[in-house]
């Protein structure tokens, strides 16, 4: 029996009730992601599990991180189809969220000037900045196959989930 065994079990036993509303799903998910992250200090491991938990709960098309590297964002941990690996500051929804250091909700990707289409299946998107000690270190991007998927509920709960990430 290892000290971390309960965390492995927790990871295997993500509790998801697919009949719940979006807000109720987030409320169920929050403490589970918090517990997963609290037991691990490696940021990549935590980003990976965070993506997996959100993808499994909501079945979004693509859930992942882009991490700041010099003047570019580079693809980080994600779940979903293969994606573009590098995005310049100010480019696309991700590069714009990085530049403005603000979350961006895109109801229809075709109406966002300069949107980068990694997958033709993506119809709507939300991107949130990821901070470490007040500095932006990347963005968190979620795409869906339906129009108008994301709203203030996603923004509020995803911001809270991202705040669980700790940086050593
Ligand atoms: N659509 C994003 C690019 C990343 S993919 O969606 C995974 C953008 O416009 O920045």
Backbone and ligand atoms as CSV (ligand in chain L), in Angstrom:
chain,resi,resn,atom,element,x,y,z
A,1,UNK,N,N,0.865,-1.210,0.000
A,1,UNK,CA,C,0.000,0.000,0.000
A,1,UNK,C,C,0.889,1.243,0.000
A,2,UNK,N,N,0.738,2.093,-0.990
A,2,UNK,CA,C,1.510,3.329,-1.072
A,2,UNK,C,C,0.673,4.500,-0.552
A,3,UNK,N,N,1.386,5.533,-0.079
A,3,UNK,CA,C,0.692,6.692,0.490
A,3,UNK,C,C,-0.247,7.342,-0.521
A,4,UNK,N,N,0.108,7.260,-1.799
A,4,UNK,CA,C,-0.684,7.942,-2.826
A,4,UNK,C,C,-1.799,7.072,-3.403
A,5,UNK,N,N,-1.972,5.889,-2.861
A,5,UNK,CA,C,-2.935,4.951,-3.450
A,5,UNK,C,C,-4.338,5.539,-3.568
A,6,UNK,N,N,-4.727,6.301,-2.545
A,6,UNK,CA,C,-6.090,6.847,-2.574
A,6,UNK,C,C,-6.258,7.815,-3.730
A,7,UNK,N,N,-5.169,8.468,-4.142
A,7,UNK,CA,C,-5.258,9.394,-5.274
A,7,UNK,C,C,-5.404,8.620,-6.574
A,8,UNK,N,N,-4.686,7.498,-6.678
A,8,UNK,CA,C,-4.851,6.681,-7.893
A,8,UNK,C,C,-6.302,6.210,-7.974
A,9,UNK,N,N,-6.843,5.786,-6.827
A,9,UNK,CA,C,-8.227,5.317,-6.810
A,9,UNK,C,C,-9.175,6.445,-7.199
A,10,UNK,N,N,-8.893,7.634,-6.646
A,10,UNK,CA,C,-9.744,8.788,-6.937
A,10,UNK,C,C,-9.742,9.067,-8.440
A,11,UNK,N,N,-8.543,8.971,-9.047
A,11,UNK,CA,C,-8.445,9.252,-10.473
A,11,UNK,C,C,-9.278,8.256,-11.271
A,12,UNK,N,N,-9.321,7.014,-10.801
A,12,UNK,CA,C,-10.082,5.993,-11.529
A,12,UNK,C,C,-11.580,6.177,-11.314
A,13,UNK,N,N,-11.946,6.836,-10.223
A,13,UNK,CA,C,-13.351,6.875,-9.825
A,13,UNK,C,C,-13.969,8.261,-9.966
A,14,UNK,N,N,-13.626,8.980,-11.010
A,14,UNK,CA,C,-14.249,10.276,-11.238
A,14,UNK,C,C,-15.765,10.084,-11.278
A,15,UNK,N,N,-16.466,10.854,-10.423
A,15,UNK,CA,C,-17.931,10.693,-10.338
A,15,UNK,C,C,-18.598,11.685,-11.277
A,16,UNK,N,N,-19.301,11.155,-12.252
A,16,UNK,CA,C,-19.980,12.017,-13.224
A,16,UNK,C,C,-21.423,11.549,-13.365
A,17,UNK,N,N,-22.352,12.477,-13.164
A,17,UNK,CA,C,-23.764,12.164,-13.417
A,17,UNK,C,C,-24.161,12.939,-14.671
A,18,UNK,N,N,-24.289,12.229,-15.779
A,18,UNK,CA,C,-24.519,12.893,-17.060
A,18,UNK,C,C,-25.905,13.529,-17.159
A,19,UNK,N,N,-26.791,13.229,-16.191
A,19,UNK,CA,C,-28.131,13.822,-16.240
A,19,UNK,C,C,-28.163,15.221,-15.613
A,20,UNK,N,N,-27.068,15.602,-14.952
A,20,UNK,CA,C,-27.042,16.906,-14.271
A,20,UNK,C,C,-26.952,18.054,-15.260
A,21,UNK,N,N,-27.339,19.251,-14.793
A,21,UNK,CA,C,-27.161,20.456,-15.605
A,21,UNK,C,C,-25.677,20.784,-15.658
A,22,UNK,N,N,-25.326,21.691,-16.557
A,22,UNK,CA,C,-23.919,22.084,-16.675
A,22,UNK,C,C,-23.373,22.598,-15.343
A,23,UNK,N,N,-24.137,23.471,-14.676
A,23,UNK,CA,C,-23.655,24.059,-13.425
A,23,UNK,C,C,-23.492,22.981,-12.350
A,24,UNK,N,N,-24.438,22.061,-12.299
A,24,UNK,CA,C,-24.342,20.969,-11.310
A,24,UNK,C,C,-23.158,20.060,-11.608
A,25,UNK,N,N,-22.884,19.838,-12.883
A,25,UNK,CA,C,-21.701,19.037,-13.249
A,25,UNK,C,C,-20.430,19.724,-12.765
A,26,UNK,N,N,-20.342,21.035,-12.984
A,26,UNK,CA,C,-19.161,21.777,-12.521
A,26,UNK,C,C,-19.039,21.667,-10.998
A,27,UNK,N,N,-20.169,21.780,-10.297
A,27,UNK,CA,C,-20.144,21.725,-8.828
A,27,UNK,C,C,-19.669,20.349,-8.346
A,28,UNK,N,N,-20.048,19.292,-9.058
A,28,UNK,CA,C,-19.612,17.935,-8.708
A,28,UNK,C,C,-18.123,17.761,-9.014
A,29,UNK,N,N,-17.715,18.392,-10.116
A,29,UNK,CA,C,-16.343,18.224,-10.612
A,29,UNK,C,C,-15.312,18.993,-9.772
A,30,UNK,N,N,-15.701,20.183,-9.320
A,30,UNK,CA,C,-14.748,21.075,-8.627
A,30,UNK,C,C,-13.969,20.387,-7.497
A,31,UNK,N,N,-14.651,19.791,-6.508
A,31,UNK,CA,C,-13.894,19.191,-5.410
A,31,UNK,C,C,-13.060,18.000,-5.854
A,32,UNK,N,N,-13.515,17.322,-6.898
A,32,UNK,CA,C,-12.751,16.165,-7.377
A,32,UNK,C,C,-11.444,16.612,-8.026
A,33,UNK,N,N,-11.509,17.667,-8.830
A,33,UNK,CA,C,-10.275,18.176,-9.451
A,33,UNK,C,C,-9.371,18.772,-8.376
A,34,UNK,N,N,-9.976,19.466,-7.416
A,34,UNK,CA,C,-9.177,20.059,-6.332
A,34,UNK,C,C,-8.405,18.964,-5.587
A,35,UNK,N,N,-9.079,17.843,-5.308
A,35,UNK,CA,C,-8.435,16.740,-4.584
A,35,UNK,C,C,-7.341,16.088,-5.424
A,36,UNK,N,N,-7.617,15.918,-6.705
A,36,UNK,CA,C,-6.610,15.336,-7.601
A,36,UNK,C,C,-5.341,16.185,-7.610
A,37,UNK,N,N,-5.529,17.483,-7.735
A,37,UNK,CA,C,-4.402,18.405,-7.868
A,37,UNK,C,C,-3.665,18.579,-6.543
A,38,UNK,N,N,-4.419,18.556,-5.446
A,38,UNK,CA,C,-3.805,18.781,-4.132
A,38,UNK,C,C,-2.768,17.708,-3.798
A,39,UNK,N,N,-2.914,16.523,-4.359
A,39,UNK,CA,C,-1.992,15.436,-4.034
A,39,UNK,C,C,-0.781,15.351,-4.928
A,40,UNK,N,N,-0.633,16.295,-5.858
A,40,UNK,CA,C,0.464,16.208,-6.826
A,40,UNK,C,C,1.039,17.606,-7.074
A,41,UNK,N,N,2.362,17.734,-7.055
A,41,UNK,CA,C,2.972,19.047,-7.271
A,41,UNK,C,C,3.401,19.269,-8.723
A,42,UNK,N,N,3.460,18.200,-9.531
A,42,UNK,CA,C,3.932,18.381,-10.911
A,42,UNK,C,C,2.842,19.031,-11.763
A,43,UNK,N,N,3.173,20.198,-12.320
A,43,UNK,CA,C,2.177,20.997,-13.028
A,43,UNK,C,C,1.682,20.313,-14.307
A,44,UNK,N,N,2.547,19.611,-14.995
A,44,UNK,CA,C,2.147,18.934,-16.242
A,44,UNK,C,C,1.178,17.789,-15.922
A,45,UNK,N,N,1.495,17.037,-14.868
A,45,UNK,CA,C,0.599,15.952,-14.447
A,45,UNK,C,C,-0.775,16.523,-14.093
A,46,UNK,N,N,-0.774,17.625,-13.354
A,46,UNK,CA,C,-2.047,18.224,-12.939
A,46,UNK,C,C,-2.830,18.791,-14.123
A,47,UNK,N,N,-2.122,19.423,-15.056
A,47,UNK,CA,C,-2.803,19.932,-16.255
A,47,UNK,C,C,-3.410,18.773,-17.044
A,48,UNK,N,N,-2.682,17.669,-17.125
A,48,UNK,CA,C,-3.175,16.491,-17.852
A,48,UNK,C,C,-4.453,15.955,-17.241
A,49,UNK,N,N,-4.458,15.775,-15.930
A,49,UNK,CA,C,-5.657,15.247,-15.270
A,49,UNK,C,C,-6.822,16.226,-15.335
A,50,UNK,N,N,-6.517,17.512,-15.228
A,50,UNK,CA,C,-7.568,18.540,-15.318
A,50,UNK,C,C,-8.266,18.444,-16.685
A,51,UNK,N,N,-7.477,18.326,-17.745
A,51,UNK,CA,C,-8.051,18.198,-19.096
A,51,UNK,C,C,-8.910,16.942,-19.200
A,52,UNK,N,N,-8.386,15.835,-18.687
A,52,UNK,CA,C,-9.090,14.557,-18.795
A,52,UNK,C,C,-10.419,14.608,-18.050
A,53,UNK,N,N,-10.416,15.199,-16.857
A,53,UNK,CA,C,-11.637,15.260,-16.046
A,53,UNK,C,C,-12.703,16.109,-16.730
A,54,UNK,N,N,-12.301,17.224,-17.320
A,54,UNK,CA,C,-13.273,18.103,-17.992
A,54,UNK,C,C,-13.786,17.450,-19.278
A,55,UNK,N,N,-12.876,16.852,-20.024
A,55,UNK,CA,C,-13.286,16.175,-21.277
A,55,UNK,C,C,-14.278,15.054,-20.981
A,56,UNK,N,N,-13.973,14.271,-19.942
A,56,UNK,CA,C,-14.827,13.125,-19.612
A,56,UNK,C,C,-16.208,13.580,-19.115
A,57,UNK,N,N,-16.242,14.682,-18.385
A,57,UNK,CA,C,-17.505,15.162,-17.813
A,57,UNK,C,C,-18.420,15.777,-18.868
A,58,UNK,N,N,-17.840,16.588,-19.756
A,58,UNK,CA,C,-18.683,17.361,-20.681
A,58,UNK,C,C,-18.631,16.869,-22.133
A,59,UNK,N,N,-17.663,15.980,-22.405
A,59,UNK,CA,C,-17.491,15.481,-23.774
A,59,UNK,C,C,-17.287,16.598,-24.793
A,60,UNK,N,N,-16.575,17.663,-24.369
A,60,UNK,CA,C,-16.225,18.716,-25.325
A,60,UNK,C,C,-15.282,18.136,-26.382
A,61,UNK,N,N,-15.174,18.842,-27.517
A,61,UNK,CA,C,-14.319,18.340,-28.603
A,61,UNK,C,C,-12.846,18.327,-28.201
A,62,UNK,N,N,-12.398,19.426,-27.603
A,62,UNK,CA,C,-10.950,19.584,-27.320
A,62,UNK,C,C,-10.782,20.391,-26.043
A,63,UNK,N,N,-9.925,19.914,-25.167
A,63,UNK,CA,C,-9.676,20.569,-23.883
A,63,UNK,C,C,-8.157,20.582,-23.673
A,64,UNK,N,N,-7.549,21.753,-23.579
A,64,UNK,CA,C,-6.096,21.699,-23.397
A,64,UNK,C,C,-5.438,23.015,-23.062
A,65,UNK,N,N,-4.143,22.912,-22.815
A,65,UNK,CA,C,-3.321,24.065,-22.454
A,65,UNK,C,C,-2.364,24.428,-23.584
A,66,UNK,N,N,-2.118,25.718,-23.743
A,66,UNK,CA,C,-0.982,26.230,-24.502
A,66,UNK,C,C,-0.117,26.999,-23.518
A,67,UNK,N,N,1.186,26.749,-23.545
A,67,UNK,CA,C,2.085,27.326,-22.554
A,67,UNK,C,C,3.024,28.343,-23.193
A,68,UNK,N,N,3.231,29.462,-22.493
A,68,UNK,CA,C,4.083,30.545,-23.007
A,68,UNK,C,C,5.528,30.074,-23.102
A,69,UNK,N,N,6.112,30.263,-24.296
A,69,UNK,CA,C,7.533,29.980,-24.501
A,69,UNK,C,C,8.069,31.101,-25.381
A,70,UNK,N,N,8.818,32.029,-24.775
A,70,UNK,CA,C,9.304,33.229,-25.467
A,70,UNK,C,C,8.121,34.003,-26.064
A,71,UNK,N,N,8.116,34.206,-27.402
A,71,UNK,CA,C,7.036,35.003,-27.992
A,71,UNK,C,C,5.928,34.142,-28.582
A,72,UNK,N,N,5.872,32.873,-28.170
A,72,UNK,CA,C,4.864,31.967,-28.711
A,72,UNK,C,C,4.146,31.212,-27.594
A,73,UNK,N,N,2.976,30.670,-27.944
A,73,UNK,CA,C,2.334,29.651,-27.118
A,73,UNK,C,C,2.663,28.307,-27.752
A,74,UNK,N,N,3.035,27.341,-26.919
A,74,UNK,CA,C,3.342,25.998,-27.421
A,74,UNK,C,C,2.346,25.021,-26.795
A,75,UNK,N,N,1.880,24.086,-27.602
A,75,UNK,CA,C,0.900,23.093,-27.161
A,75,UNK,C,C,1.371,22.363,-25.900
A,76,UNK,N,N,0.495,22.292,-24.912
A,76,UNK,CA,C,0.787,21.586,-23.665
A,76,UNK,C,C,-0.137,20.380,-23.520
A,77,UNK,N,N,-0.383,19.933,-22.277
A,77,UNK,CA,C,-1.267,18.789,-22.058
A,77,UNK,C,C,-2.665,19.074,-22.619
A,78,UNK,N,N,-3.241,18.070,-23.294
A,78,UNK,CA,C,-4.580,18.257,-23.848
A,78,UNK,C,C,-5.269,16.921,-24.031
A,79,UNK,N,N,-6.586,16.976,-24.278
A,79,UNK,CA,C,-7.392,15.807,-24.629
A,79,UNK,C,C,-8.205,16.184,-25.856
A,80,UNK,N,N,-8.180,15.328,-26.867
A,80,UNK,CA,C,-8.943,15.611,-28.081
A,80,UNK,C,C,-8.099,15.396,-29.311
A,81,UNK,N,N,-8.605,15.846,-30.471
A,81,UNK,CA,C,-7.868,15.649,-31.724
A,81,UNK,C,C,-6.543,16.404,-31.733
A,82,UNK,N,N,-5.609,15.975,-32.585
A,82,UNK,CA,C,-4.329,16.663,-32.725
A,82,UNK,C,C,-4.579,18.140,-33.027
A,83,UNK,N,N,-3.664,19.004,-32.567
A,83,UNK,CA,C,-3.894,20.448,-32.673
A,83,UNK,C,C,-2.631,21.171,-33.133
A,84,UNK,N,N,-2.803,22.435,-33.513
A,84,UNK,CA,C,-1.667,23.269,-33.895
A,84,UNK,C,C,-0.692,23.328,-32.714
A,85,UNK,N,N,0.597,23.322,-32.987
A,85,UNK,CA,C,1.567,23.254,-31.892
A,85,UNK,C,C,2.023,24.628,-31.418
A,86,UNK,N,N,2.038,25.643,-32.312
A,86,UNK,CA,C,2.551,26.953,-31.913
A,86,UNK,C,C,1.610,28.074,-32.362
A,87,UNK,N,N,1.395,29.044,-31.470
A,87,UNK,CA,C,0.520,30.187,-31.766
A,87,UNK,C,C,1.230,31.456,-31.311
A,88,UNK,N,N,1.343,32.442,-32.201
A,88,UNK,CA,C,2.002,33.699,-31.843
A,88,UNK,C,C,1.114,34.587,-30.981
A,89,UNK,N,N,1.748,35.422,-30.184
A,89,UNK,CA,C,1.019,36.374,-29.341
A,89,UNK,C,C,0.118,37.248,-30.214
A,90,UNK,N,N,-1.123,37.394,-29.823
A,90,UNK,CA,C,-2.075,38.222,-30.568
A,90,UNK,C,C,-2.777,37.479,-31.678
A,91,UNK,N,N,-2.355,36.240,-31.958
A,91,UNK,CA,C,-2.977,35.477,-33.060
A,91,UNK,C,C,-4.049,34.528,-32.525
A,92,UNK,N,N,-5.133,34.390,-33.286
A,92,UNK,CA,C,-6.203,33.474,-32.904
A,92,UNK,C,C,-6.847,33.858,-31.584
A,93,UNK,N,N,-7.712,32.994,-31.100
A,93,UNK,CA,C,-8.384,33.265,-29.825
A,93,UNK,C,C,-7.371,33.114,-28.682
A,94,UNK,N,N,-6.523,32.084,-28.795
A,94,UNK,CA,C,-5.537,31.831,-27.722
A,94,UNK,C,C,-4.531,32.965,-27.606
A,95,UNK,N,N,-3.972,33.380,-28.749
A,95,UNK,CA,C,-2.967,34.456,-28.729
A,95,UNK,C,C,-3.561,35.780,-28.284
A,96,UNK,N,N,-4.855,35.988,-28.573
A,96,UNK,CA,C,-5.542,37.214,-28.157
A,96,UNK,C,C,-5.804,37.193,-26.651
A,97,UNK,N,N,-6.219,36.035,-26.131
A,97,UNK,CA,C,-6.439,35.902,-24.683
A,97,UNK,C,C,-5.127,36.122,-23.939
A,98,UNK,N,N,-4.034,35.609,-24.473
A,98,UNK,CA,C,-2.706,35.807,-23.875
A,98,UNK,C,C,-2.356,37.299,-23.859
A,99,UNK,N,N,-2.500,37.946,-25.032
A,99,UNK,CA,C,-2.134,39.359,-25.158
A,99,UNK,C,C,-2.950,40.238,-24.212
A,100,UNK,N,N,-4.269,39.964,-24.134
A,100,UNK,CA,C,-5.162,40.800,-23.316
A,100,UNK,C,C,-5.211,40.345,-21.859
A,101,UNK,N,N,-4.698,39.132,-21.617
A,101,UNK,CA,C,-4.758,38.530,-20.271
A,101,UNK,C,C,-6.199,38.482,-19.759
A,102,UNK,N,N,-7.096,38.139,-20.670
A,102,UNK,CA,C,-8.534,38.083,-20.360
A,102,UNK,C,C,-9.143,36.805,-20.929
A,103,UNK,N,N,-10.180,36.277,-20.246
A,103,UNK,CA,C,-10.927,35.168,-20.854
A,103,UNK,C,C,-11.676,35.655,-22.095
A,104,UNK,N,N,-11.842,34.777,-23.079
A,104,UNK,CA,C,-12.608,35.111,-24.278
A,104,UNK,C,C,-13.599,33.979,-24.558
A,105,UNK,N,N,-14.880,34.353,-24.692
A,105,UNK,CA,C,-15.923,33.391,-25.078
A,105,UNK,C,C,-16.249,33.648,-26.542
A,106,UNK,N,N,-16.175,32.598,-27.362
A,106,UNK,CA,C,-16.467,32.731,-28.792
A,106,UNK,C,C,-17.678,31.854,-29.131
A,107,UNK,N,N,-18.862,32.478,-29.289
A,107,UNK,CA,C,-20.077,31.695,-29.573
A,107,UNK,C,C,-20.035,31.004,-30.933
A,108,UNK,N,N,-19.353,31.659,-31.902
A,108,UNK,CA,C,-19.261,31.115,-33.261
A,108,UNK,C,C,-17.860,31.430,-33.782
A,109,UNK,N,N,-17.028,30.410,-33.923
A,109,UNK,CA,C,-15.619,30.648,-34.285
A,109,UNK,C,C,-15.486,31.338,-35.645
A,110,UNK,N,N,-16.467,31.139,-36.524
A,110,UNK,CA,C,-16.383,31.762,-37.857
A,110,UNK,C,C,-16.519,33.275,-37.769
A,111,UNK,N,N,-17.037,33.762,-36.653
A,111,UNK,CA,C,-17.211,35.212,-36.502
A,111,UNK,C,C,-16.085,35.851,-35.702
A,112,UNK,N,N,-15.060,35.068,-35.320
A,112,UNK,CA,C,-13.932,35.651,-34.583
A,112,UNK,C,C,-12.808,35.914,-35.580
A,113,UNK,N,N,-12.478,37.204,-35.829
A,113,UNK,CA,C,-11.449,37.519,-36.816
A,113,UNK,C,C,-10.111,36.871,-36.433
A,114,UNK,N,N,-9.533,36.125,-37.356
A,114,UNK,CA,C,-8.220,35.520,-37.112
A,114,UNK,C,C,-8.273,34.210,-36.354
A,115,UNK,N,N,-9.471,33.688,-36.122
A,115,UNK,CA,C,-9.592,32.392,-35.433
A,115,UNK,C,C,-8.727,31.349,-36.143
A,116,UNK,N,N,-8.003,30.539,-35.354
A,116,UNK,CA,C,-7.156,29.483,-35.921
A,116,UNK,C,C,-7.934,28.174,-35.836
A,117,UNK,N,N,-8.240,27.602,-36.989
A,117,UNK,CA,C,-9.049,26.374,-37.020
A,117,UNK,C,C,-8.148,25.153,-36.980
A,118,UNK,N,N,-7.940,24.619,-35.775
A,118,UNK,CA,C,-7.160,23.376,-35.651
A,118,UNK,C,C,-8.001,22.198,-36.106
A,119,UNK,N,N,-9.313,22.287,-35.909
A,119,UNK,CA,C,-10.221,21.223,-36.349
A,119,UNK,C,C,-11.441,21.870,-36.981
A,120,UNK,N,N,-11.867,21.346,-38.132
A,120,UNK,CA,C,-13.050,21.898,-38.798
A,120,UNK,C,C,-14.316,21.582,-37.997
A,121,UNK,N,N,-14.217,20.669,-37.034
A,121,UNK,CA,C,-15.383,20.309,-36.217
A,121,UNK,C,C,-15.676,21.341,-35.141
A,122,UNK,N,N,-14.698,22.201,-34.832
A,122,UNK,CA,C,-14.875,23.175,-33.749
A,122,UNK,C,C,-15.785,24.311,-34.186
A,123,UNK,N,N,-16.839,24.563,-33.394
A,123,UNK,CA,C,-17.806,25.612,-33.745
A,123,UNK,C,C,-17.831,26.747,-32.726
A,124,UNK,N,N,-17.517,26.437,-31.467
A,124,UNK,CA,C,-17.456,27.489,-30.442
A,124,UNK,C,C,-16.317,27.168,-29.490
A,125,UNK,N,N,-15.926,28.200,-28.707
A,125,UNK,CA,C,-14.663,28.066,-27.970
A,125,UNK,C,C,-14.644,29.006,-26.774
A,126,UNK,N,N,-13.917,28.592,-25.731
A,126,UNK,CA,C,-13.613,29.511,-24.622
A,126,UNK,C,C,-12.125,29.385,-24.313
A,127,UNK,N,N,-11.480,30.516,-24.089
A,127,UNK,CA,C,-10.053,30.521,-23.738
A,127,UNK,C,C,-9.867,31.380,-22.493
A,128,UNK,N,N,-9.122,30.844,-21.514
A,128,UNK,CA,C,-8.863,31.585,-20.266
A,128,UNK,C,C,-7.360,31.652,-20.013
A,129,UNK,N,N,-6.881,32.799,-19.520
A,129,UNK,CA,C,-5.462,32.886,-19.178
A,129,UNK,C,C,-5.136,32.057,-17.936
A,130,UNK,N,N,-3.916,31.552,-17.876
A,130,UNK,CA,C,-3.450,30.788,-16.709
A,130,UNK,C,C,-2.309,31.585,-16.069
A,131,UNK,N,N,-2.476,31.901,-14.779
A,131,UNK,CA,C,-1.509,32.765,-14.092
A,131,UNK,C,C,-0.682,32.001,-13.065
A,132,UNK,N,N,0.550,32.459,-12.878
A,132,UNK,CA,C,1.412,31.978,-11.807
A,132,UNK,C,C,2.029,33.195,-11.133
A,133,UNK,N,N,1.682,33.412,-9.875
A,133,UNK,CA,C,2.182,34.587,-9.149
A,133,UNK,C,C,1.970,35.878,-9.919
A,134,UNK,N,N,0.811,36.013,-10.528
A,134,UNK,CA,C,0.488,37.247,-11.243
A,134,UNK,C,C,1.012,37.299,-12.670
A,135,UNK,N,N,1.847,36.332,-13.068
A,135,UNK,CA,C,2.350,36.304,-14.449
A,135,UNK,C,C,1.584,35.271,-15.260
A,136,UNK,N,N,1.278,35.653,-16.506
A,136,UNK,CA,C,0.571,34.694,-17.355
A,136,UNK,C,C,1.582,33.662,-17.870
A,137,UNK,N,N,1.263,32.402,-17.683
A,137,UNK,CA,C,2.189,31.335,-18.118
A,137,UNK,C,C,1.593,30.479,-19.239
A,138,UNK,N,N,0.348,30.782,-19.602
A,138,UNK,CA,C,-0.270,30.031,-20.688
A,138,UNK,C,C,-1.739,30.345,-20.775
A,139,UNK,N,N,-2.437,29.584,-21.613
A,139,UNK,CA,C,-3.888,29.709,-21.702
A,139,UNK,C,C,-4.501,28.316,-21.669
A,140,UNK,N,N,-5.764,28.282,-21.250
A,140,UNK,CA,C,-6.550,27.048,-21.239
A,140,UNK,C,C,-7.647,27.203,-22.279
A,141,UNK,N,N,-7.746,26.255,-23.185
A,141,UNK,CA,C,-8.629,26.377,-24.349
A,141,UNK,C,C,-9.601,25.196,-24.383
A,142,UNK,N,N,-10.889,25.492,-24.561
A,142,UNK,CA,C,-11.888,24.432,-24.717
A,142,UNK,C,C,-12.696,24.711,-25.980
A,143,UNK,N,N,-12.826,23.676,-26.823
A,143,UNK,CA,C,-13.571,23.790,-28.081
A,143,UNK,C,C,-14.750,22.825,-28.052
A,144,UNK,N,N,-15.822,23.210,-28.762
A,144,UNK,CA,C,-16.952,22.287,-28.858
A,144,UNK,C,C,-17.482,22.224,-30.292
A,145,UNK,N,N,-18.191,21.139,-30.586
A,145,UNK,CA,C,-18.726,20.944,-31.945
A,145,UNK,C,C,-20.021,21.714,-32.176
A,146,UNK,N,N,-20.617,22.261,-31.086
A,146,UNK,CA,C,-21.880,23.011,-31.213
A,146,UNK,C,C,-21.609,24.515,-31.105
A,147,UNK,N,N,-22.463,25.309,-31.722
A,147,UNK,CA,C,-22.399,26.763,-31.561
A,147,UNK,C,C,-22.866,27.133,-30.151
A,148,UNK,N,N,-22.414,28.291,-29.649
A,148,UNK,CA,C,-22.930,28.871,-28.387
A,148,UNK,C,C,-22.827,27.941,-27.174
A,149,UNK,N,N,-21.802,27.113,-27.114
A,149,UNK,CA,C,-21.704,26.168,-25.983
A,149,UNK,C,C,-21.307,26.861,-24.689
A,150,UNK,N,N,-20.459,27.894,-24.778
A,150,UNK,CA,C,-19.833,28.437,-23.567
A,150,UNK,C,C,-20.444,29.772,-23.150
A,151,UNK,N,N,-20.561,29.951,-21.829
A,151,UNK,CA,C,-21.130,31.196,-21.303
A,151,UNK,C,C,-20.442,31.548,-19.983
A,152,UNK,N,N,-21.052,32.461,-19.233
A,152,UNK,CA,C,-20.443,32.937,-17.983
A,152,UNK,C,C,-20.297,31.818,-16.950
A,153,UNK,N,N,-21.165,30.802,-17.027
A,153,UNK,CA,C,-21.060,29.666,-16.094
A,153,UNK,C,C,-19.724,28.953,-16.304
A,154,UNK,N,N,-19.395,28.669,-17.581
A,154,UNK,CA,C,-18.104,28.026,-17.876
A,154,UNK,C,C,-16.954,28.920,-17.420
A,155,UNK,N,N,-17.065,30.208,-17.733
A,155,UNK,CA,C,-15.985,31.146,-17.374
A,155,UNK,C,C,-15.746,31.124,-15.869
A,156,UNK,N,N,-16.830,31.191,-15.106
A,156,UNK,CA,C,-16.720,31.241,-13.643
A,156,UNK,C,C,-16.092,29.963,-13.086
A,157,UNK,N,N,-16.604,28.802,-13.509
A,157,UNK,CA,C,-16.116,27.545,-12.924
A,157,UNK,C,C,-14.738,27.166,-13.455
A,158,UNK,N,N,-14.489,27.426,-14.736
A,158,UNK,CA,C,-13.157,27.099,-15.264
A,158,UNK,C,C,-12.093,27.976,-14.607
A,159,UNK,N,N,-12.432,29.238,-14.343
A,159,UNK,CA,C,-11.480,30.121,-13.643
A,159,UNK,C,C,-11.159,29.545,-12.270
A,160,UNK,N,N,-12.194,29.070,-11.586
A,160,UNK,CA,C,-12.002,28.481,-10.259
A,160,UNK,C,C,-11.153,27.201,-10.344
A,161,UNK,N,N,-11.441,26.375,-11.328
A,161,UNK,CA,C,-10.675,25.123,-11.498
A,161,UNK,C,C,-9.205,25.440,-11.776
A,162,UNK,N,N,-8.960,26.430,-12.643
A,162,UNK,CA,C,-7.570,26.776,-12.983
A,162,UNK,C,C,-6.817,27.318,-11.773
A,163,UNK,N,N,-7.554,27.935,-10.840
A,163,UNK,CA,C,-6.891,28.494,-9.653
A,163,UNK,C,C,-6.341,27.381,-8.749
A,164,UNK,N,N,-6.778,26.139,-8.956
A,164,UNK,CA,C,-6.260,25.024,-8.153
A,164,UNK,C,C,-4.837,24.654,-8.554
A,165,UNK,N,N,-4.464,25.002,-9.801
A,165,UNK,CA,C,-3.115,24.645,-10.258
A,165,UNK,C,C,-2.097,25.377,-9.406
A,166,UNK,N,N,-1.169,24.647,-8.832
A,166,UNK,CA,C,-0.135,25.326,-8.033
A,166,UNK,C,C,1.198,25.160,-8.720
A,167,UNK,N,N,2.029,26.137,-8.552
A,167,UNK,CA,C,3.303,26.171,-9.251
A,167,UNK,C,C,4.435,26.164,-8.259
A,168,UNK,N,N,5.319,25.208,-8.398
A,168,UNK,CA,C,6.450,25.094,-7.453
A,168,UNK,C,C,7.654,25.811,-8.023
L,1,LIG,N1,N,-8.812,27.924,-32.094
L,1,LIG,C1,C,-7.629,28.323,-31.381
L,1,LIG,C2,C,-6.445,27.469,-31.730
L,1,LIG,C3,C,-6.251,26.312,-30.841
L,1,LIG,S1,S,-7.287,25.036,-31.180
L,1,LIG,O1,O,-8.677,25.434,-31.097
L,1,LIG,C4,C,-6.975,23.708,-30.216
L,1,LIG,C5,C,-7.320,29.779,-31.641
L,1,LIG,O2,O,-7.958,30.421,-32.492
L,1,LIG,O3,O,-6.415,30.309,-31.000
